[in-house]
Amino acid sequence: MNFPKKQIQAHHQIILDSIADGVFTVDMEMRITSFNRAAEEITGFSRNDAVGLACFDVLRANVCEENCLLRQTIKTEQPVINFPVYILRADKKLIPISVTTALLKDAGGQTIGGVETFRDLTAVDKLRKVIRKQHSFEDIVSKNAKMQDLFAILPQVAESNCSVLIEGDSGTGKELVARAIHNNSPVRNGPFVAINCGALPDNLCESELFGYKAGAFTDAKKDKPGRFALAQNGTLFLDEIGDISPAVQSRLLRVLEEKVYEPLGATKACATNARVITATNRDLQKLVRNGKFRDDLYFRIDIVKLSLPPLSNRKEDIPLLLDHFIDQFNHLSGKKIVGISQKAVAALMLYDWPGNVRELENAIEHAFVLCLDGIIRLHHLPARVVPQCGLPLGATGLSLREAEKRTIVQALERNRWKKMATARELDIDKNTLRRKIKRLGIVEPHS
């Protein structure tokens, strides 16, 4: 039985309108020929307005002008699957979507255009932010067990007025923790003053901490307040405390014990109520044993000790940190990067991160400079990261498949081969993890 052409078109439209994802088709001139109901809801354009327009005039995605995905598919005959982009709705609202493209062919197999399906990721984006909020304290993001234990006690530590010592390698976020303590403390409305003691020579360190009076030395033309004075009614953060000289250690001990200090050249002591938080990337106990750090000062600053693990010991945090930094740099740069490719994530998961979280942040900032479309790819990352994770992965000889396998096995071992906990750490669905385990031939060792 031959059906009228209009009836067939009506049936096609009914089918398209029953699909939850947005769907539209274009001809070879990239003009929209059909537009379903979900596409109307997602874009804010009606079907009558959209049909006949160029697709980039409707979606206005961040890749439309220079890297149109549908045009790329028509030209190369290669589909694009779940590519994340931002589009500008009719109401000027920018929303994230994922795009899949394919060729549109006639009955004779001739290409007559393209078809694009897209899904609104707004709800997914909101859920991701909720999950990240559950694994954060101020600007510190982590779902690592040790970091979660630290998050649990930070409110009590902040409420107290005790001295805090923060230990951790360079780049682990010691100043972020100090700021979080200050921001949740009774003196949150006061100043937060930070000084890197390791970057200052001995004589300059004293004048920076305690200030000086006019005439204290040749170039002292007028009084200068020190960091203790600037931190009055607030918090003073002394980073790299292990690098200060014995003379400064002695003066600092007096300030902590008596709450008074004397600026250089002063004849009268000044009172201070600044809370002192210290940090170090050195082993202070070892320095005490070797006579390089005063034991009485050590016990005075070590009322509460917080130890931050290196990023290499909390790689489960990398996906969370990537989301955090992408949001941060989107805001700072005005770009709209949606995410990062799986190959790039595999590279970042395999790298050892000697510079810790700071190095990861710098790597993403580097990628933002080079990335011109909506997603960070392997070639956008710094060269020091890519060689270990390319195809093949540098001197290790690992392929991406082997790198993925190693990452999953390490995560399984950390979670005692519990698949639900491992899936949570890797931020993937449990069924996805099971499929990966089967595909990669991962076998649990017998105890």
C-alpha positions in Angstrom: 0.0 0.0 0.0 1.3 3.4 -1.0 0.8 6.2 1.6 0.6 9.8 0.6 3.8 11.7 1.1 2.3 14.2 3.6 1.0 11.3 5.7 4.5 9.7 5.8 6.0 13.1 6.8 3.4 13.4 9.5 4.3 9.9 10.9 8.0 10.8 10.8 7.3 14.0 12.8 5.3 12.0 15.4 8.2 9.6 15.8 10.7 12.5 16.2 8.4 14.2 18.7 8.3 11.1 20.8 12.1 11.1 21.3 13.3 12.7 24.6 16.5 14.0 23.0 16.6 17.0 20.7 16.8 16.0 17.0 17.1 18.0 13.9 18.2 17.4 10.3 19.9 19.6 7.8 20.4 19.6 4.1 23.8 20.0 2.3 23.6 23.8 2.8 23.4 23.3 6.6 19.8 24.5 6.7 17.4 22.9 9.1 14.8 20.6 7.4 13.2 19.1 10.5 13.1 20.0 14.2 11.5 17.9 17.0 9.6 18.9 20.1 12.5 18.2 22.5 14.7 20.4 20.3 12.1 23.2 20.7 12.1 22.8 24.5 15.9 22.7 24.8 16.7 25.6 22.4 13.7 27.8 23.0 13.1 28.0 19.3 9.8 26.9 17.7 9.9 24.5 14.8 8.4 27.1 12.5 11.1 29.5 13.4 13.9 27.0 13.2 13.1 25.2 9.9 14.9 27.0 7.0 17.5 28.6 9.2 21.2 27.6 9.2 21.8 25.3 12.2 24.4 27.7 13.7 21.8 30.4 13.8 19.6 28.2 16.1 22.1 26.4 18.3 24.8 29.1 18.4 27.1 26.6 20.1 30.6 27.6 21.1 32.0 25.4 18.3 29.6 26.5 15.5 31.8 29.1 13.9 35.1 27.4 13.6 34.5 23.7 14.2 30.9 22.8 13.3 30.5 19.2 14.3 27.7 18.4 11.8 29.6 20.0 8.9 32.6 17.9 10.0 30.6 14.7 9.9 29.2 15.5 6.4 32.7 16.3 5.2 34.5 13.3 6.7 31.6 10.8 7.0 32.7 10.2 10.6 30.1 10.5 13.3 30.6 12.5 16.5 29.3 10.9 19.7 28.3 12.7 22.9 30.5 15.7 22.4 29.9 18.3 25.1 29.3 21.9 24.0 27.5 25.0 25.2 24.6 26.5 23.2 22.9 29.8 23.5 19.1 29.4 23.9 16.6 31.8 22.4 16.3 33.5 25.8 20.1 34.2 25.8 20.7 31.5 28.5 23.8 29.5 28.0 23.3 25.8 28.7 25.5 22.6 28.4 24.5 19.9 26.0 26.0 16.7 24.5 25.9 16.3 20.7 25.8 13.2 18.5 26.0 13.5 14.7 25.4 11.2 11.8 24.9 11.3 8.0 21.5 11.6 6.5 21.1 9.5 3.3 18.4 8.9 0.8 17.0 5.5 -0.3 19.9 5.2 -2.9 22.6 5.7 -0.2 23.4 9.2 -1.4 24.3 11.7 1.4 21.6 14.4 1.4 22.5 16.1 4.7 23.1 15.3 8.4 21.2 14.6 11.6 22.1 15.8 15.0 20.8 14.6 18.4 21.5 16.5 21.5 20.8 16.2 25.2 20.4 18.9 27.8 23.1 18.4 30.5 21.9 21.2 32.8 20.5 18.7 35.4 23.7 16.6 35.1 25.8 19.8 35.6 23.8 20.7 38.7 24.1 17.2 40.1 27.9 17.3 39.5 28.1 20.6 41.5 26.0 19.1 44.3 28.3 16.1 44.5 31.4 18.4 44.5 29.9 20.5 47.3 29.4 17.3 49.3 33.1 16.6 48.9 34.5 20.1 49.6 35.3 22.5 52.5 35.6 26.1 51.4 37.8 25.9 48.2 39.3 22.5 49.2 37.9 19.7 47.0 38.4 16.0 48.0 36.7 12.7 48.5 39.9 11.0 49.8 39.3 9.4 53.2 42.1 11.2 54.9 40.9 14.6 53.6 37.4 13.8 54.6 38.6 13.1 58.1 40.3 16.5 58.0 37.1 18.2 56.8 35.3 16.7 59.7 37.5 18.3 62.3 38.2 21.7 60.6 35.1 23.4 62.0 36.1 22.6 65.6 39.7 23.6 64.9 38.5 26.9 63.3 36.3 27.7 66.3 39.2 27.3 68.8 42.0 29.9 69.1 44.8 27.3 69.3 47.9 27.3 67.2 47.7 25.0 64.1 50.6 23.4 62.3 49.8 22.3 58.7 52.2 19.7 57.2 52.4 18.8 53.5 54.5 18.8 50.4 54.7 22.0 48.3 51.5 22.4 46.3 49.2 20.3 48.5 47.1 23.3 49.5 48.4 24.3 52.9 47.4 28.0 52.5 43.9 26.9 51.3 43.5 25.0 54.6 44.8 28.0 56.6 42.3 30.3 54.8 39.5 27.8 55.4 40.3 27.8 59.2 40.3 31.6 59.2 37.1 31.9 57.2 35.3 29.7 59.7 36.8 31.2 62.9 35.5 33.8 65.3 37.9 36.3 63.6 36.6 35.7 60.1 35.9 39.4 59.7 39.5 40.3 60.5 42.5 40.2 58.2 44.2 37.1 56.9 47.9 37.9 56.5 50.3 35.4 54.9 54.0 35.4 54.7 56.4 32.9 53.2 59.3 32.7 55.7 61.4 30.6 53.4 61.5 33.3 50.8 63.0 35.9 53.1 66.6 36.3 54.3 67.1 36.3 58.1 67.3 40.1 58.8 64.4 40.9 56.4 62.2 38.1 58.0 62.4 39.9 61.4 61.5 43.3 60.0 58.6 41.8 58.0 57.2 39.9 61.0 57.7 42.6 63.7 58.0 45.9 61.8 60.5 48.6 62.6 60.7 52.2 63.9 62.1 55.1 62.0 65.8 55.3 62.5 66.2 51.6 63.4 68.6 51.2 60.5 70.0 53.5 57.7 67.1 53.2 55.3 64.3 53.3 57.9 62.9 56.7 57.1 59.5 56.1 58.8 57.7 53.5 60.9 56.7 50.4 59.2 54.1 47.9 60.7 55.0 44.3 60.6 52.8 41.3 59.7 51.8 40.8 63.4 50.5 44.4 63.4 48.7 43.9 60.1 47.1 40.7 61.4 45.7 42.3 64.5 42.1 40.9 65.2 42.7 38.3 62.5 45.0 35.5 61.4 48.7 35.4 60.6 49.8 32.5 58.4 53.5 31.7 58.6 54.3 29.4 55.6 57.6 27.4 55.5 58.1 27.9 59.3 60.9 25.3 59.2 63.2 27.7 57.3 63.4 30.5 59.9 66.7 31.1 61.7 67.3 30.3 65.4 67.2 34.1 66.2 63.8 34.5 64.6 62.6 31.3 66.3 63.5 32.8 69.6 61.6 36.0 69.0 58.6 34.1 67.6 58.4 31.9 70.7 58.2 34.9 72.9 55.3 36.4 70.9 53.4 33.1 71.0 53.9 32.7 74.8 53.5 36.3 76.0 51.4 37.8 73.1 53.7 40.8 72.8 56.5 41.8 70.4 58.9 44.6 69.8 59.4 46.2 66.4 63.1 46.7 65.5 64.3 49.9 67.1 61.4 50.1 69.5 61.7 50.6 73.3 58.1 49.5 74.1 56.4 46.2 73.5 53.3 45.9 71.4 50.4 43.5 72.2 49.0 41.2 69.6 45.9 39.0 69.5 46.6 37.6 66.0 45.9 33.9 65.7 49.0 32.1 64.3 48.8 29.2 61.8 52.1 27.7 60.6 52.9 25.4 57.7 55.9 23.5 56.5 56.9 21.0 53.8 59.8 19.8 56.0 60.0 17.2 58.8 60.1 19.5 61.9 60.6 16.6 64.3 63.7 15.7 62.4 64.9 19.3 62.5 64.3 19.3 66.3 66.4 16.1 66.7 69.2 17.6 64.7 69.1 20.8 66.8 68.0 23.0 63.8 64.6 23.9 65.3 63.8 24.8 68.9 61.8 22.0 70.6 59.9 24.5 72.8 58.8 26.4 69.7 57.8 23.2 68.0 55.6 22.1 70.9 54.1 25.6 71.0 53.0 25.6 67.3 52.1 21.9 67.3 48.9 22.2 69.4 46.8 20.8 66.4 48.7 19.2 63.5 47.0 18.7 60.1 48.7 16.6 57.6 47.9 16.9 53.9 48.5 13.8 51.6 50.3 14.4 48.2 48.1 14.2 45.1 49.8 10.9 44.1 48.1 9.4 47.2 44.7 10.8 46.4 44.3 10.4 42.7 40.6 9.6 43.1 40.3 13.4 43.6 41.6 14.3 40.1 38.1 14.2 38.4 36.7 16.4 41.1 39.6 18.8 40.9 39.3 18.9 37.1 35.7 20.0 37.4 36.7 22.6 40.0 39.5 24.1 38.0 37.5 24.1 34.8 34.7 26.1 36.5 37.3 28.4 38.0 39.1 29.1 34.7 35.9 29.4 32.8 35.0 32.2 35.2 38.4 33.9 35.1 38.9 33.6 31.3 35.3 34.0 30.0 35.6 30.8 28.1 33.1 28.0 28.2 35.0 24.8 28.3 32.6 22.0 29.0 34.9 19.2 30.1 37.9 17.1 29.3 38.4 14.1 27.0 38.8 10.5 28.4 42.3 10.3 26.9 43.3 13.5 28.7 41.9 12.2 32.0 43.8 9.0 31.5 47.0 10.9 31.1 46.3 13.0 34.2 45.4 9.9 36.3 48.7 8.2 35.3 51.0 11.1 35.9 52.7 11.2 39.4 52.2 15.0 40.1 55.4 15.9 42.0 54.0 19.4 42.2 50.7 18.2 43.6 47.4 20.1 43.3 49.2 23.3 42.3 50.8 21.5 39.3 47.4 20.1 38.3 45.9 23.6 38.4 48.8 24.9 36.3 48.3 22.1 33.8 44.6 23.0 33.4 45.4 26.7 33.1 47.9 25.8 30.3 45.2 23.7 28.6 42.8 26.7 28.7 45.3 28.8 26.8 45.5 26.3 24.0 41.9 24.9 23.9 39.7 26.7 21.4 36.7 24.5 21.4 34.5 23.1 24.2 36.7 20.2 25.4 40.3 19.8 26.7 42.1 17.2 24.8 45.5 15.4 25.2 47.4 17.8 23.0 46.3 20.7 25.1 48.1 19.4 28.1 51.7 20.3 29.1 54.4 18.2 27.4 55.6 16.9 30.8 52.3 15.1 31.2 51.6 13.8 27.7 54.8 11.7 27.0 54.0 9.3 29.8 50.4 8.8 28.6 50.5 9.1 24.8 50.2 6.3 22.3 52.5 4.6 23.3 52.9 6.1 26.8 56.6 7.2 26.6 59.3 5.1 28.1 56.7 3.0 30.1 55.5 1.5 26.8 52.0 1.5 28.2 49.0 2.0 25.8 46.0 3.9 27.0 44.2 0.6 27.5 47.0 -0.6 29.8 47.0 2.8 31.6 43.3 2.5 32.1 43.7 -1.1 33.4 46.5 0.0 35.8 44.4 2.9 37.1 41.4 0.6 37.8 43.5 -2.1 39.4 45.1 0.4 41.7 41.7 1.8 42.7 40.4 -1.7 43.3 43.3 -2.5 45.5 42.9 0.7 47.5 39.2 -0.2 48.1 39.9 -3.9 48.8 38.3 -4.9 45.6 34.9 -3.6 46.6 33.3 -2.5 43.3 30.8 0.0 44.7 33.5 1.9 46.6 35.8 1.7 43.6 33.1 3.1 41.2 32.5 6.0 43.6 36.3 6.8 43.8 36.6 6.7 40.0 33.3 8.7 39.6 31.7 6.1 37.3 28.7 3.9 37.4 29.0 0.5 39.0 27.8 -1.2 35.8 30.4 0.8 33.8 33.1 -0.4 36.1 32.0 -4.1 35.7 32.1 -3.7 31.9 35.6 -2.2 32.1 36.8 -5.0 34.4 35.5 -7.6 31.9 36.8 -5.8 28.8 40.2 -5.3 30.3 40.5 -8.8 31.7 41.0 -7.7 35.3 40.9 -10.7 37.7 40.8 -10.3 41.5 43.7 -12.2 43.1 42.8 -14.9 45.5 43.9 -14.3 49.1 
